[in-house]
Amino acid sequence: MANQRLFVKEIAHQERVGNSMSTTYCYNPKGQLTIFWKGEKVADRANVKPGDAFIVSCNGSKPSIDKLKVPHRNDDLLMWLLSFGKEARAHSAEEYTILLNNRRDEYGWWNYSEQKISGEGYEFTLCNRSDCDGVHHLASYIDRPVDKGMVKEVLTAWHAVRWLYWPKDFVCRLLQDRFGFTEAELAELIIN
């Protein structure tokens, strides 16, 4: 069974869902999302907007579609947007220190190096991945209330060392819905 992420964008034709061979979708400006499987319409969603995200379960038979679930807590959401999974998130400096030391032992290889982004009440640590010039999202923590100001601060610092893996429309939609960002405020941020 393969779950494909579908990030809605306006398209003029049918597009494949993820790397599925048989599942495609189309979306129109009236807010209609349609999923096709082997050329046959199998699912419809109304009132969909660009930036909405879904999980399409493609298990070799007729696919199903569900909304992508994002973390409920604002601190977890921000760490998740920066691609820190549950295993790499902490909610206090003490918990973070323990987690970071454990993860360093796990990823401590030849020529190991780290990049950090930190501020009052948060820290994000990445380490190199020498085998393919990539990074591992080692550990993170936030132990203060996450508000619009903090999100701006973190995303600005993050952009200096890394990019977001999520599509821009999806990120902007989340920031508007969760933190009340305006179009003008989003235009000031560098996302992707």
N, C-alpha and C positions, 0 to 999 in steps of 0.2 A: 504494500500500500504506500502510495506517495502522496504527501500533502504538499500542495503548491500554494505559494503566497501570490495573491492577486491584488495589485495596487491599482486602483481605478484611475484611468486617465481618458480624456476624450480621444477617440480614435474614429477614423472614417471607414474602417473595414474590420473584419474579424482578425484577432490576434491570438496566438497560442497562449495558453495559461502555463507559465513557467516552462518546464522542459517536457510537458506532456505531449505525446504524439497525436492524441485523438481529441483533446479538449481545447476549445477555443472560446473566446468571449467577444462581445461587442458592447459598447456603451454609447448612449446618445445623450445630447445636452438636456433632454427632458428628464433625465435621472433614471433611465431604464438600463439595467444591466442584464444581459442575457448570456447564459452559458450554453454552449453546444458540445455535444459529444458525438463524434463520427458524423458530423453534419446535421444532427437532429437536436432541436431545442430541448433542453432538459431542466433548465431552471431559469427563473426570472426574479429580479429584485427591483422594486420601485423606490423612488426617493433616494437614490444613490448619488453621491457627490464626488467630484474628483478629489482624490486624497483618501477616500474610504479604502479600507483594506479587508480582504477576505481570505479564508483558507478554503481551498478547493480540494476535496479528498478525491483523488483519482486512484481507484484501486482495481482497475481493469474492467469495471462495470460502470454503470451510470454514475457520474460524479455527484457529490453533494457539496453544498456551499454554506459556510458559516462565517460570521464576523470574526476578524482577527482579534483575539483578546490581548489587551495591553495591561500592564500592572496597574492596580488600583491606587496604591500609595504614590504620591508625587516623587518621593525620593527614589523609589524603585523604578518608576517610569523614566526619570532622567538617567539613571545608571543604565537601564535597558536601552534607551535611545543611543547611548554611547557604546553599545554592544557588550556590556558587562552582564553575563548570565547570572543566574541565581547563585551558582557556586563561586562567583567572583565578587559578590556584594556583601557589605557589612553595614551596620547601622550605628556604629560608635567607633571612635579612634582606637580603643582597646581591642575590640573585635577585629578591626582592620589590621592592626599590627600582627596579631596572631595569624590571620588569614594570609597576609603578605609573606610572612616568614615561611609558612607551609608551602605556599605556591612558589616561592623562590627556590626551595629545596627541590620541588618537582620540575621546575624549568631552568635550573641553574646549569647551563651548559658552557662549553668553551666559548669565549668571546661574548659572554652574557653582558647586556647593558639594559638600563631602564630609562624610561621617560616618565615624568610625573607632571601632573597638573594639580595644583593645590591652592586652597584658599581657606578662609575662615569656615570651619565646619565641614570640609570636604577634601577628598584626595582621590585621584585616579592614577593608577600605575599600569603602564604598558611595558613589555619587555620585547627585545628583538627576537626574531626567529631566523637565525642565520641560514637555515637550510633553504629558504625561499625569499629572503629579504622582506619578510612580513613582520607582523607583530602578534603577540598574545595579549589579551586583555587580562592582566594578572589579578588585580584586586582594586576595589573601590569602596568608598564609604561616604555617606552624607549623614550628618547628625544635627542638622538644623532645618527649620521649615523651608521647603522649596517654594519660592515664589517667582514671579516674573523677573525680578532683578537678578536673582541668583541664576536663573536659566540663561539670561543674557550673558552674565559674567562667565559661566561655565562654557557655553557654546563658543564664545569669543576666544577663550583660552584654548579650547579643544581644537578649533580651526587652525591654530598655529602649529599643531603637531600631527593632526589626523583629520580625517573626514568622516562624515556619517555614512553608514551603509544603507540607510533607508532612503527611499525616494523623497525628493523635496516636497512634493504636494502632500505626501503622507505626514511628514514632519510638521509642515506648516499647519495642516489641519489639526493635528494633536495639540500644538502650542496654542492655537486659537481656542479650541474647545476646553482645554484643561487650565490654561493660565490666562486667557483673555487677551492674547496678543492681537494687535490690530494689523491691518495690511501694511501700514507705514512702518510699524515696529519690526515686522518680519522682513521688510525690504532692507532694513539696516543690518540685519544678521546675515552672515555668510553661511548658508546651509548648502553643503556638498560642493 
